[in-house]
Amino acid sequence: MDLIEIGKHIRERRKELGLDQSTLATLAGIGINALVRLERGSGNPRFDVLFNVLKTLGLSIHIQ
């Protein structure tokens, strides 16, 4: 799974939960710009940023 695909899952889950980007960013303790980049699959997000967003949305990622 690449960053673009992860970003799509994050955006879909955020919308399922009825959250806007600003609210999710606040709940995850990150900046709105970091969330926008993450949802677009651009940049190179830090692991803690990705982890906080996934945790806030009730999602997880598995590494094998």
mmCIF file as Biopython writes it, N, C-alpha, C and O atoms, coordinates in Angstrom:
data_model
#
loop_
_atom_site.group_PDB
_atom_site.id
_atom_site.type_symbol
_atom_site.label_atom_id
_atom_site.label_alt_id
_atom_site.label_comp_id
_atom_site.label_asym_id
_atom_site.label_entity_id
_atom_site.label_seq_id
_atom_site.pdbx_PDB_ins_code
_atom_site.Cartn_x
_atom_site.Cartn_y
_atom_site.Cartn_z
_atom_site.occupancy
_atom_site.B_iso_or_equiv
_atom_site.auth_seq_id
_atom_site.auth_asym_id
_atom_site.pdbx_PDB_model_num
ATOM 1   N N  . MET A ? 1  ? 0.853   -1.169 0.000  1.0 0.0 1  A 1 
ATOM 2   C CA . MET A ? 1  ? 0.000   0.000  0.000  1.0 0.0 1  A 1 
ATOM 3   C C  . MET A ? 1  ? 0.903   1.238  0.000  1.0 0.0 1  A 1 
ATOM 4   O O  . MET A ? 1  ? 1.835   1.327  0.799  1.0 0.0 1  A 1 
ATOM 5   N N  . ASP A ? 2  ? 0.629   2.183  -0.888 1.0 0.0 2  A 1 
ATOM 6   C CA . ASP A ? 2  ? 1.441   3.392  -0.949 1.0 0.0 2  A 1 
ATOM 7   C C  . ASP A ? 2  ? 0.748   4.547  -0.220 1.0 0.0 2  A 1 
ATOM 8   O O  . ASP A ? 2  ? -0.374  4.399  0.265  1.0 0.0 2  A 1 
ATOM 9   N N  . LEU A ? 3  ? 1.420   5.690  -0.147 1.0 0.0 3  A 1 
ATOM 10  C CA . LEU A ? 3  ? 0.888   6.836  0.598  1.0 0.0 3  A 1 
ATOM 11  C C  . LEU A ? 3  ? -0.407  7.374  0.007  1.0 0.0 3  A 1 
ATOM 12  O O  . LEU A ? 3  ? -1.271  7.847  0.746  1.0 0.0 3  A 1 
ATOM 13  N N  . ILE A ? 4  ? -0.555  7.312  -1.306 1.0 0.0 4  A 1 
ATOM 14  C CA . ILE A ? 4  ? -1.794  7.796  -1.927 1.0 0.0 4  A 1 
ATOM 15  C C  . ILE A ? 4  ? -2.973  6.939  -1.481 1.0 0.0 4  A 1 
ATOM 16  O O  . ILE A ? 4  ? -4.040  7.464  -1.163 1.0 0.0 4  A 1 
ATOM 17  N N  . GLU A ? 5  ? -2.785  5.644  -1.456 1.0 0.0 5  A 1 
ATOM 18  C CA . GLU A ? 5  ? -3.837  4.729  -1.025 1.0 0.0 5  A 1 
ATOM 19  C C  . GLU A ? 5  ? -4.161  4.918  0.464  1.0 0.0 5  A 1 
ATOM 20  O O  . GLU A ? 5  ? -5.329  4.911  0.850  1.0 0.0 5  A 1 
ATOM 21  N N  . ILE A ? 6  ? -3.143  5.085  1.283  1.0 0.0 6  A 1 
ATOM 22  C CA . ILE A ? 6  ? -3.357  5.344  2.710  1.0 0.0 6  A 1 
ATOM 23  C C  . ILE A ? 6  ? -4.143  6.636  2.886  1.0 0.0 6  A 1 
ATOM 24  O O  . ILE A ? 6  ? -5.071  6.698  3.693  1.0 0.0 6  A 1 
ATOM 25  N N  . GLY A ? 7  ? -3.776  7.659  2.138  1.0 0.0 7  A 1 
ATOM 26  C CA . GLY A ? 7  ? -4.483  8.939  2.200  1.0 0.0 7  A 1 
ATOM 27  C C  . GLY A ? 7  ? -5.951  8.809  1.845  1.0 0.0 7  A 1 
ATOM 28  O O  . GLY A ? 7  ? -6.800  9.439  2.476  1.0 0.0 7  A 1 
ATOM 29  N N  . LYS A ? 8  ? -6.258  8.000  0.842  1.0 0.0 8  A 1 
ATOM 30  C CA . LYS A ? 8  ? -7.656  7.778  0.451  1.0 0.0 8  A 1 
ATOM 31  C C  . LYS A ? 8  ? -8.432  7.113  1.583  1.0 0.0 8  A 1 
ATOM 32  O O  . LYS A ? 8  ? -9.570  7.491  1.861  1.0 0.0 8  A 1 
ATOM 33  N N  . HIS A ? 9  ? -7.827  6.133  2.231  1.0 0.0 9  A 1 
ATOM 34  C CA . HIS A ? 9  ? -8.489  5.463  3.360  1.0 0.0 9  A 1 
ATOM 35  C C  . HIS A ? 9  ? -8.738  6.443  4.502  1.0 0.0 9  A 1 
ATOM 36  O O  . HIS A ? 9  ? -9.799  6.418  5.127  1.0 0.0 9  A 1 
ATOM 37  N N  . ILE A ? 10 ? -7.769  7.298  4.772  1.0 0.0 10 A 1 
ATOM 38  C CA . ILE A ? 10 ? -7.918  8.286  5.841  1.0 0.0 10 A 1 
ATOM 39  C C  . ILE A ? 10 ? -9.060  9.245  5.516  1.0 0.0 10 A 1 
ATOM 40  O O  . ILE A ? 10 ? -9.909  9.509  6.367  1.0 0.0 10 A 1 
ATOM 41  N N  . ARG A ? 11 ? -9.086  9.764  4.297  1.0 0.0 11 A 1 
ATOM 42  C CA . ARG A ? 11 ? -10.134 10.702 3.894  1.0 0.0 11 A 1 
ATOM 43  C C  . ARG A ? 11 ? -11.512 10.042 3.966  1.0 0.0 11 A 1 
ATOM 44  O O  . ARG A ? 11 ? -12.460 10.638 4.476  1.0 0.0 11 A 1 
ATOM 45  N N  . GLU A ? 12 ? -11.626 8.813  3.456  1.0 0.0 12 A 1 
ATOM 46  C CA . GLU A ? 12 ? -12.910 8.101  3.486  1.0 0.0 12 A 1 
ATOM 47  C C  . GLU A ? 12 ? -13.393 7.886  4.912  1.0 0.0 12 A 1 
ATOM 48  O O  . GLU A ? 12 ? -14.568 8.106  5.207  1.0 0.0 12 A 1 
ATOM 49  N N  . ARG A ? 13 ? -12.505 7.461  5.797  1.0 0.0 13 A 1 
ATOM 50  C CA . ARG A ? 13 ? -12.888 7.214  7.194  1.0 0.0 13 A 1 
ATOM 51  C C  . ARG A ? 13 ? -13.276 8.513  7.892  1.0 0.0 13 A 1 
ATOM 52  O O  . ARG A ? 13 ? -14.232 8.547  8.668  1.0 0.0 13 A 1 
ATOM 53  N N  . ARG A ? 14 ? -12.529 9.583  7.612  1.0 0.0 14 A 1 
ATOM 54  C CA . ARG A ? 14 ? -12.856 10.890 8.208  1.0 0.0 14 A 1 
ATOM 55  C C  . ARG A ? 14 ? -14.269 11.297 7.821  1.0 0.0 14 A 1 
ATOM 56  O O  . ARG A ? 14 ? -15.044 11.758 8.659  1.0 0.0 14 A 1 
ATOM 57  N N  . LYS A ? 15 ? -14.598 11.125 6.547  1.0 0.0 15 A 1 
ATOM 58  C CA . LYS A ? 15 ? -15.933 11.500 6.069  1.0 0.0 15 A 1 
ATOM 59  C C  . LYS A ? 15 ? -17.010 10.593 6.657  1.0 0.0 15 A 1 
ATOM 60  O O  . LYS A ? 15 ? -18.098 11.061 6.994  1.0 0.0 15 A 1 
ATOM 61  N N  . GLU A ? 16 ? -16.715 9.290  6.784  1.0 0.0 16 A 1 
ATOM 62  C CA . GLU A ? 16 ? -17.661 8.356  7.412  1.0 0.0 16 A 1 
ATOM 63  C C  . GLU A ? 16 ? -18.012 8.802  8.823  1.0 0.0 16 A 1 
ATOM 64  O O  . GLU A ? 16 ? -19.154 8.666  9.263  1.0 0.0 16 A 1 
ATOM 65  N N  . LEU A ? 17 ? -17.023 9.333  9.525  1.0 0.0 17 A 1 
ATOM 66  C CA . LEU A ? 17 ? -17.226 9.772  10.910 1.0 0.0 17 A 1 
ATOM 67  C C  . LEU A ? 17 ? -17.802 11.181 11.000 1.0 0.0 17 A 1 
ATOM 68  O O  . LEU A ? 17 ? -18.087 11.667 12.095 1.0 0.0 17 A 1 
ATOM 69  N N  . GLY A ? 18 ? -17.975 11.838 9.856  1.0 0.0 18 A 1 
ATOM 70  C CA . GLY A ? 18 ? -18.559 13.179 9.835  1.0 0.0 18 A 1 
ATOM 71  C C  . GLY A ? 18 ? -17.625 14.262 10.345 1.0 0.0 18 A 1 
ATOM 72  O O  . GLY A ? 18 ? -18.076 15.286 10.860 1.0 0.0 18 A 1 
ATOM 73  N N  . LEU A ? 19 ? -16.325 14.038 10.203 1.0 0.0 19 A 1 
ATOM 74  C CA . LEU A ? 19 ? -15.338 15.010 10.675 1.0 0.0 19 A 1 
ATOM 75  C C  . LEU A ? 19 ? -14.822 15.851 9.519  1.0 0.0 19 A 1 
ATOM 76  O O  . LEU A ? 19 ? -14.621 15.341 8.417  1.0 0.0 19 A 1 
ATOM 77  N N  . ASP A ? 20 ? -14.607 17.138 9.767  1.0 0.0 20 A 1 
ATOM 78  C CA . ASP A ? 20 ? -13.909 17.936 8.766  1.0 0.0 20 A 1 
ATOM 79  C C  . ASP A ? 20 ? -12.415 17.859 9.055  1.0 0.0 20 A 1 
ATOM 80  O O  . ASP A ? 20 ? -12.002 17.361 10.102 1.0 0.0 20 A 1 
ATOM 81  N N  . GLN A ? 21 ? -11.616 18.351 8.129  1.0 0.0 21 A 1 
ATOM 82  C CA . GLN A ? 21 ? -10.166 18.237 8.273  1.0 0.0 21 A 1 
ATOM 83  C C  . GLN A ? 21 ? -9.659  18.967 9.512  1.0 0.0 21 A 1 
ATOM 84  O O  . GLN A ? 21 ? -8.766  18.476 10.202 1.0 0.0 21 A 1 
ATOM 85  N N  . SER A ? 22 ? -10.216 20.118 9.789  1.0 0.0 22 A 1 
ATOM 86  C CA . SER A ? 22 ? -9.770  20.902 10.940 1.0 0.0 22 A 1 
ATOM 87  C C  . SER A ? 22 ? -10.006 20.150 12.249 1.0 0.0 22 A 1 
ATOM 88  O O  . SER A ? 22 ? -9.140  20.123 13.124 1.0 0.0 22 A 1 
ATOM 89  N N  . THR A ? 23 ? -11.173 19.547 12.373 1.0 0.0 23 A 1 
ATOM 90  C CA . THR A ? 23 ? -11.503 18.805 13.589 1.0 0.0 23 A 1 
ATOM 91  C C  . THR A ? 23 ? -10.596 17.592 13.758 1.0 0.0 23 A 1 
ATOM 92  O O  . THR A ? 23 ? -10.085 17.342 14.850 1.0 0.0 23 A 1 
ATOM 93  N N  . LEU A ? 24 ? -10.397 16.840 12.680 1.0 0.0 24 A 1 
ATOM 94  C CA . LEU A ? 24 ? -9.527  15.669 12.769 1.0 0.0 24 A 1 
ATOM 95  C C  . LEU A ? 24 ? -8.104  16.073 13.129 1.0 0.0 24 A 1 
ATOM 96  O O  . LEU A ? 24 ? -7.466  15.431 13.963 1.0 0.0 24 A 1 
ATOM 97  N N  . ALA A ? 25 ? -7.609  17.129 12.507 1.0 0.0 25 A 1 
ATOM 98  C CA . ALA A ? 25 ? -6.251  17.588 12.805 1.0 0.0 25 A 1 
ATOM 99  C C  . ALA A ? 25 ? -6.123  17.922 14.290 1.0 0.0 25 A 1 
ATOM 100 O O  . ALA A ? 25 ? -5.140  17.549 14.929 1.0 0.0 25 A 1 
ATOM 101 N N  . THR A ? 26 ? -7.102  18.615 14.830 1.0 0.0 26 A 1 
ATOM 102 C CA . THR A ? 26 ? -7.081  18.978 16.249 1.0 0.0 26 A 1 
ATOM 103 C C  . THR A ? 26 ? -7.121  17.733 17.133 1.0 0.0 26 A 1 
ATOM 104 O O  . THR A ? 26 ? -6.341  17.615 18.078 1.0 0.0 26 A 1 
ATOM 105 N N  . LEU A ? 27 ? -8.021  16.811 16.831 1.0 0.0 27 A 1 
ATOM 106 C CA . LEU A ? 27 ? -8.141  15.588 17.626 1.0 0.0 27 A 1 
ATOM 107 C C  . LEU A ? 27 ? -6.865  14.744 17.585 1.0 0.0 27 A 1 
ATOM 108 O O  . LEU A ? 27 ? -6.502  14.106 18.573 1.0 0.0 27 A 1 
ATOM 109 N N  . ALA A ? 28 ? -6.190  14.748 16.433 1.0 0.0 28 A 1 
ATOM 110 C CA . ALA A ? 28 ? -4.971  13.951 16.273 1.0 0.0 28 A 1 
ATOM 111 C C  . ALA A ? 28 ? -3.728  14.693 16.753 1.0 0.0 28 A 1 
ATOM 112 O O  . ALA A ? 28 ? -2.643  14.115 16.814 1.0 0.0 28 A 1 
ATOM 113 N N  . GLY A ? 29 ? -3.883  15.968 17.093 1.0 0.0 29 A 1 
ATOM 114 C CA . GLY A ? 29 ? -2.745  16.743 17.596 1.0 0.0 29 A 1 
ATOM 115 C C  . GLY A ? 29 ? -1.738  17.110 16.520 1.0 0.0 29 A 1 
ATOM 116 O O  . GLY A ? 29 ? -0.541  17.214 16.787 1.0 0.0 29 A 1 
ATOM 117 N N  . ILE A ? 30 ? -2.232  17.305 15.295 1.0 0.0 30 A 1 
ATOM 118 C CA . ILE A ? 30 ? -1.342  17.685 14.195 1.0 0.0 30 A 1 
ATOM 119 C C  . ILE A ? 30 ? -1.873  18.947 13.526 1.0 0.0 30 A 1 
ATOM 120 O O  . ILE A ? 30 ? -3.001  19.366 13.786 1.0 0.0 30 A 1 
ATOM 121 N N  . GLY A ? 31 ? -1.071  19.541 12.679 1.0 0.0 31 A 1 
ATOM 122 C CA . GLY A ? 31 ? -1.497  20.721 11.938 1.0 0.0 31 A 1 
ATOM 123 C C  . GLY A ? 31 ? -2.372  20.339 10.756 1.0 0.0 31 A 1 
ATOM 124 O O  . GLY A ? 31 ? -2.262  19.241 10.211 1.0 0.0 31 A 1 
ATOM 125 N N  . ILE A ? 32 ? -3.238  21.258 10.372 1.0 0.0 32 A 1 
ATOM 126 C CA . ILE A ? 32 ? -4.133  21.004 9.241  1.0 0.0 32 A 1 
ATOM 127 C C  . ILE A ? 32 ? -3.359  20.738 7.958  1.0 0.0 32 A 1 
ATOM 128 O O  . ILE A ? 32 ? -3.757  19.893 7.156  1.0 0.0 32 A 1 
ATOM 129 N N  . ASN A ? 33 ? -2.252  21.455 7.758  1.0 0.0 33 A 1 
ATOM 130 C CA . ASN A ? 33 ? -1.464  21.250 6.539  1.0 0.0 33 A 1 
ATOM 131 C C  . ASN A ? 33 ? -0.881  19.844 6.481  1.0 0.0 33 A 1 
ATOM 132 O O  . ASN A ? 33 ? -0.802  19.247 5.407  1.0 0.0 33 A 1 
ATOM 133 N N  . ALA A ? 34 ? -0.475  19.315 7.623  1.0 0.0 34 A 1 
ATOM 134 C CA . ALA A ? 34 ? 0.044   17.944 7.663  1.0 0.0 34 A 1 
ATOM 135 C C  . ALA A ? 34 ? -1.052  16.954 7.280  1.0 0.0 34 A 1 
ATOM 136 O O  . ALA A ? 34 ? -0.792  15.982 6.571  1.0 0.0 34 A 1 
ATOM 137 N N  . LEU A ? 35 ? -2.271  17.197 7.747  1.0 0.0 35 A 1 
ATOM 138 C CA . LEU A ? 35 ? -3.385  16.309 7.417  1.0 0.0 35 A 1 
ATOM 139 C C  . LEU A ? 35 ? -3.725  16.390 5.931  1.0 0.0 35 A 1 
ATOM 140 O O  . LEU A ? 35 ? -3.959  15.367 5.288  1.0 0.0 35 A 1 
ATOM 141 N N  . VAL A ? 36 ? -3.750  17.596 5.392  1.0 0.0 36 A 1 
ATOM 142 C CA . VAL A ? 36 ? -4.042  17.763 3.964  1.0 0.0 36 A 1 
ATOM 143 C C  . VAL A ? 36 ? -3.022  16.996 3.123  1.0 0.0 36 A 1 
ATOM 144 O O  . VAL A ? 36 ? -3.392  16.285 2.189  1.0 0.0 36 A 1 
ATOM 145 N N  . ARG A ? 37 ? -1.748  17.141 3.453  1.0 0.0 37 A 1 
ATOM 146 C CA . ARG A ? 37 ? -0.701  16.411 2.717  1.0 0.0 37 A 1 
ATOM 147 C C  . ARG A ? 37 ? -0.873  14.902 2.871  1.0 0.0 37 A 1 
ATOM 148 O O  . ARG A ? 37 ? -0.692  14.149 1.915  1.0 0.0 37 A 1 
ATOM 149 N N  . LEU A ? 38 ? -1.221  14.470 4.068  1.0 0.0 38 A 1 
ATOM 150 C CA . LEU A ? 38 ? -1.410  13.043 4.321  1.0 0.0 38 A 1 
ATOM 151 C C  . LEU A ? 38 ? -2.568  12.491 3.486  1.0 0.0 38 A 1 
ATOM 152 O O  . LEU A ? 38 ? -2.444  11.425 2.883  1.0 0.0 38 A 1 
ATOM 153 N N  . GLU A ? 39 ? -3.684  13.207 3.450  1.0 0.0 39 A 1 
ATOM 154 C CA . GLU A ? 39 ? -4.836  12.760 2.667  1.0 0.0 39 A 1 
ATOM 155 C C  . GLU A ? 39 ? -4.536  12.752 1.172  1.0 0.0 39 A 1 
ATOM 156 O O  . GLU A ? 39 ? -5.085  11.933 0.436  1.0 0.0 39 A 1 
ATOM 157 N N  . ARG A ? 40 ? -3.689  13.637 0.727  1.0 0.0 40 A 1 
ATOM 158 C CA . ARG A ? 40 ? -3.314  13.688 -0.694 1.0 0.0 40 A 1 
ATOM 159 C C  . ARG A ? 40 ? -2.253  12.653 -1.043 1.0 0.0 40 A 1 
ATOM 160 O O  . ARG A ? 40 ? -2.013  12.363 -2.215 1.0 0.0 40 A 1 
ATOM 161 N N  . GLY A ? 41 ? -1.626  12.102 -0.018 1.0 0.0 41 A 1 
ATOM 162 C CA . GLY A ? 41 ? -0.558  11.138 -0.258 1.0 0.0 41 A 1 
ATOM 163 C C  . GLY A ? 41 ? 0.724   11.789 -0.717 1.0 0.0 41 A 1 
ATOM 164 O O  . GLY A ? 41 ? 1.552   11.164 -1.379 1.0 0.0 41 A 1 
ATOM 165 N N  . SER A ? 42 ? 0.882   13.054 -0.359 1.0 0.0 42 A 1 
ATOM 166 C CA . SER A ? 42 ? 2.084   13.776 -0.772 1.0 0.0 42 A 1 
ATOM 167 C C  . SER A ? 42 ? 3.013   13.978 0.418  1.0 0.0 42 A 1 
ATOM 168 O O  . SER A ? 42 ? 2.619   13.812 1.572  1.0 0.0 42 A 1 
ATOM 169 N N  . GLY A ? 43 ? 4.227   14.333 0.117  1.0 0.0 43 A 1 
ATOM 170 C CA . GLY A ? 43 ? 5.198   14.553 1.175  1.0 0.0 43 A 1 
ATOM 171 C C  . GLY A ? 43 ? 5.698   13.239 1.740  1.0 0.0 43 A 1 
ATOM 172 O O  . GLY A ? 43 ? 5.526   12.173 1.149  1.0 0.0 43 A 1 
ATOM 173 N N  . ASN A ? 44 ? 6.311   13.346 2.879  1.0 0.0 44 A 1 
ATOM 174 C CA . ASN A ? 44 ? 6.903   12.194 3.548  1.0 0.0 44 A 1 
ATOM 175 C C  . ASN A ? 44 ? 6.546   12.300 5.032  1.0 0.0 44 A 1 
ATOM 176 O O  . ASN A ? 44 ? 7.352   12.782 5.826  1.0 0.0 44 A 1 
ATOM 177 N N  . PRO A ? 45 ? 5.334   11.850 5.415  1.0 0.0 45 A 1 
ATOM 178 C CA . PRO A ? 45 ? 4.877   12.067 6.790  1.0 0.0 45 A 1 
ATOM 179 C C  . PRO A ? 45 ? 5.725   11.318 7.817  1.0 0.0 45 A 1 
ATOM 180 O O  . PRO A ? 45 ? 6.204   10.212 7.568  1.0 0.0 45 A 1 
ATOM 181 N N  . ARG A ? 46 ? 5.892   11.944 8.961  1.0 0.0 46 A 1 
ATOM 182 C CA . ARG A ? 46 ? 6.556   11.257 10.072 1.0 0.0 46 A 1 
ATOM 183 C C  . ARG A ? 46 ? 5.639   10.138 10.558 1.0 0.0 46 A 1 
ATOM 184 O O  . ARG A ? 46 ? 4.416   10.225 10.446 1.0 0.0 46 A 1 
ATOM 185 N N  . PHE A ? 47 ? 6.248   9.094  11.095 1.0 0.0 47 A 1 
ATOM 186 C CA . PHE A ? 47 ? 5.465   7.954  11.562 1.0 0.0 47 A 1 
ATOM 187 C C  . PHE A ? 47 ? 4.491   8.362  12.665 1.0 0.0 47 A 1 
ATOM 188 O O  . PHE A ? 47 ? 3.352   7.897  12.680 1.0 0.0 47 A 1 
ATOM 189 N N  . ASP A ? 48 ? 4.920   9.219  13.585 1.0 0.0 48 A 1 
ATOM 190 C CA . ASP A ? 48 ? 4.035   9.603  14.688 1.0 0.0 48 A 1 
ATOM 191 C C  . ASP A ? 48 ? 2.812   10.361 14.188 1.0 0.0 48 A 1 
ATOM 192 O O  . ASP A ? 48 ? 1.730   10.222 14.757 1.0 0.0 48 A 1 
ATOM 193 N N  . VAL A ? 49 ? 2.964   11.154 13.139 1.0 0.0 49 A 1 
ATOM 194 C CA . VAL A ? 49 ? 1.829   11.874 12.557 1.0 0.0 49 A 1 
ATOM 195 C C  . VAL A ? 49 ? 0.838   10.869 11.967 1.0 0.0 49 A 1 
ATOM 196 O O  . VAL A ? 49 ? -0.360  10.938 12.241 1.0 0.0 49 A 1 
ATOM 197 N N  . LEU A ? 50 ? 1.338   9.947  11.166 1.0 0.0 50 A 1 
ATOM 198 C CA . LEU A ? 50 ? 0.483   8.921  10.570 1.0 0.0 50 A 1 
ATOM 199 C C  . LEU A ? 50 ? -0.190  8.087  11.658 1.0 0.0 50 A 1 
ATOM 200 O O  . LEU A ? 50 ? -1.392  7.833  11.585 1.0 0.0 50 A 1 
ATOM 201 N N  . PHE A ? 51 ? 0.565   7.663  12.656 1.0 0.0 51 A 1 
ATOM 202 C CA . PHE A ? 51 ? 0.027   6.847  13.740 1.0 0.0 51 A 1 
ATOM 203 C C  . PHE A ? 51 ? -1.085  7.583  14.489 1.0 0.0 51 A 1 
ATOM 204 O O  . PHE A ? 51 ? -2.129  6.994  14.768 1.0 0.0 51 A 1 
ATOM 205 N N  . ASN A ? 52 ? -0.877  8.859  14.817 1.0 0.0 52 A 1 
ATOM 206 C CA . ASN A ? 52 ? -1.889  9.624  15.552 1.0 0.0 52 A 1 
ATOM 207 C C  . ASN A ? 52 ? -3.186  9.758  14.763 1.0 0.0 52 A 1 
ATOM 208 O O  . ASN A ? 52 ? -4.272  9.646  15.330 1.0 0.0 52 A 1 
ATOM 209 N N  . VAL A ? 53 ? -3.079  9.996  13.465 1.0 0.0 53 A 1 
ATOM 210 C CA . VAL A ? 53 ? -4.280  10.121 12.641 1.0 0.0 53 A 1 
ATOM 211 C C  . VAL A ? 53 ? -5.009  8.782  12.568 1.0 0.0 53 A 1 
ATOM 212 O O  . VAL A ? 53 ? -6.225  8.727  12.753 1.0 0.0 53 A 1 
ATOM 213 N N  . LEU A ? 54 ? -4.281  7.716  12.303 1.0 0.0 54 A 1 
ATOM 214 C CA . LEU A ? 54 ? -4.906  6.395  12.224 1.0 0.0 54 A 1 
ATOM 215 C C  . LEU A ? 54 ? -5.576  6.020  13.542 1.0 0.0 54 A 1 
ATOM 216 O O  . LEU A ? 54 ? -6.698  5.514  13.547 1.0 0.0 54 A 1 
ATOM 217 N N  . LYS A ? 55 ? -4.903  6.261  14.640 1.0 0.0 55 A 1 
ATOM 218 C CA . LYS A ? 55 ? -5.449  5.946  15.966 1.0 0.0 55 A 1 
ATOM 219 C C  . LYS A ? 55 ? -6.723  6.746  16.226 1.0 0.0 55 A 1 
ATOM 220 O O  . LYS A ? 55 ? -7.707  6.202  16.727 1.0 0.0 55 A 1 
ATOM 221 N N  . THR A ? 56 ? -6.708  8.019  15.892 1.0 0.0 56 A 1 
ATOM 222 C CA . THR A ? 56 ? -7.871  8.879  16.093 1.0 0.0 56 A 1 
ATOM 223 C C  . THR A ? 56 ? -9.070  8.383  15.291 1.0 0.0 56 A 1 
ATOM 224 O O  . THR A ? 56 ? -10.211 8.491  15.739 1.0 0.0 56 A 1 
ATOM 225 N N  . LEU A ? 57 ? -8.808  7.840  14.106 1.0 0.0 57 A 1 
ATOM 226 C CA . LEU A ? 57 ? -9.883  7.354  13.237 1.0 0.0 57 A 1 
ATOM 227 C C  . LEU A ? 57 ? -10.274 5.903  13.523 1.0 0.0 57 A 1 
ATOM 228 O O  . LEU A ? 57 ? -11.203 5.378  12.910 1.0 0.0 57 A 1 
ATOM 229 N N  . GLY A ? 58 ? -9.571  5.260  14.448 1.0 0.0 58 A 1 
ATOM 230 C CA . GLY A ? 58 ? -9.860  3.862  14.742 1.0 0.0 58 A 1 
ATOM 231 C C  . GLY A ? 58 ? -9.336  2.920  13.668 1.0 0.0 58 A 1 
ATOM 232 O O  . GLY A ? 58 ? -9.847  1.814  13.496 1.0 0.0 58 A 1 
ATOM 233 N N  . LEU A ? 59 ? -8.316  3.365  12.950 1.0 0.0 59 A 1 
ATOM 234 C CA . LEU A ? 59 ? -7.692  2.552  11.909 1.0 0.0 59 A 1 
ATOM 235 C C  . LEU A ? 59 ? -6.335  2.065  12.391 1.0 0.0 59 A 1 
ATOM 236 O O  . LEU A ? 59 ? -5.786  2.585  13.362 1.0 0.0 59 A 1 
ATOM 237 N N  . SER A ? 60 ? -5.807  1.072  11.709 1.0 0.0 60 A 1 
ATOM 238 C CA . SER A ? 60 ? -4.467  0.585  12.037 1.0 0.0 60 A 1 
ATOM 239 C C  . SER A ? 60 ? -3.748  0.224  10.747 1.0 0.0 60 A 1 
ATOM 240 O O  . SER A ? 60 ? -4.355  0.118  9.682  1.0 0.0 60 A 1 
ATOM 241 N N  . ILE A ? 61 ? -2.460  0.041  10.871 1.0 0.0 61 A 1 
ATOM 242 C CA . ILE A ? 61 ? -1.646  -0.366 9.737  1.0 0.0 61 A 1 
ATOM 243 C C  . ILE A ? 61 ? -0.805  -1.551 10.196 1.0 0.0 61 A 1 
ATOM 244 O O  . ILE A ? 61 ? -0.299  -1.567 11.318 1.0 0.0 61 A 1 
ATOM 245 N N  . HIS A ? 62 ? -0.664  -2.526 9.333  1.0 0.0 62 A 1 
ATOM 246 C CA . HIS A ? 62 ? 0.092   -3.728 9.673  1.0 0.0 62 A 1 
ATOM 247 C C  . HIS A ? 62 ? 1.331   -3.809 8.805  1.0 0.0 62 A 1 
ATOM 248 O O  . HIS A ? 62 ? 1.262   -3.637 7.587  1.0 0.0 62 A 1 
ATOM 249 N N  . ILE A ? 63 ? 2.456   -4.068 9.432  1.0 0.0 63 A 1 
ATOM 250 C CA . ILE A ? 63 ? 3.725   -4.201 8.727  1.0 0.0 63 A 1 
ATOM 251 C C  . ILE A ? 63 ? 4.166   -5.648 8.842  1.0 0.0 63 A 1 
ATOM 252 O O  . ILE A ? 63 ? 4.216   -6.210 9.936  1.0 0.0 63 A 1 
ATOM 253 N N  . GLN A ? 64 ? 4.484   -6.241 7.712  1.0 0.0 64 A 1 
ATOM 254 C CA . GLN A ? 64 ? 4.906   -7.645 7.720  1.0 0.0 64 A 1 
ATOM 255 C C  . GLN A ? 64 ? 6.306   -7.770 7.199  1.0 0.0 64 A 1 
ATOM 256 O O  . GLN A ? 64 ? 6.842   -8.876 7.127  1.0 0.0 64 A 1 
#
